[in-house]
Amino acid sequence: MLKLYLKIFLIIICFSSKAQTDDKKGTGPKDKTFKEQLKAEKFNRKQAREQRRKERAEKKAVRKYQKRLQTKSVLKRMKQSKKKSERYNQNKREPFFIRLFNKKKKA
């Protein structure tokens, strides 16, 4: 009788330990392998690059359209102000002759 109880006890222990390992295996997200992670990162970089290209192209098209609407004199003034702003942003002074012949402001 003792052998029978011992066999049943061992069988129950074997099945319960197997059930516990099966539960751990099936729950939770699957772990990605290193190659899968690299592949996913590469795909994300490619998507981001495409998105930036589209945005840049959109901005360029809008700028081109706005520029096309302007008259010749306005385009010239825009070009001059762009040059001037670039010079200011680079912390450079105006050229010598421009400073020499500018009208002096009265204080």
MODELLER restraints for C-alpha pairs under 7 A, 6 or more apart:
rsr = mdl.restraints
at = mdl.atoms
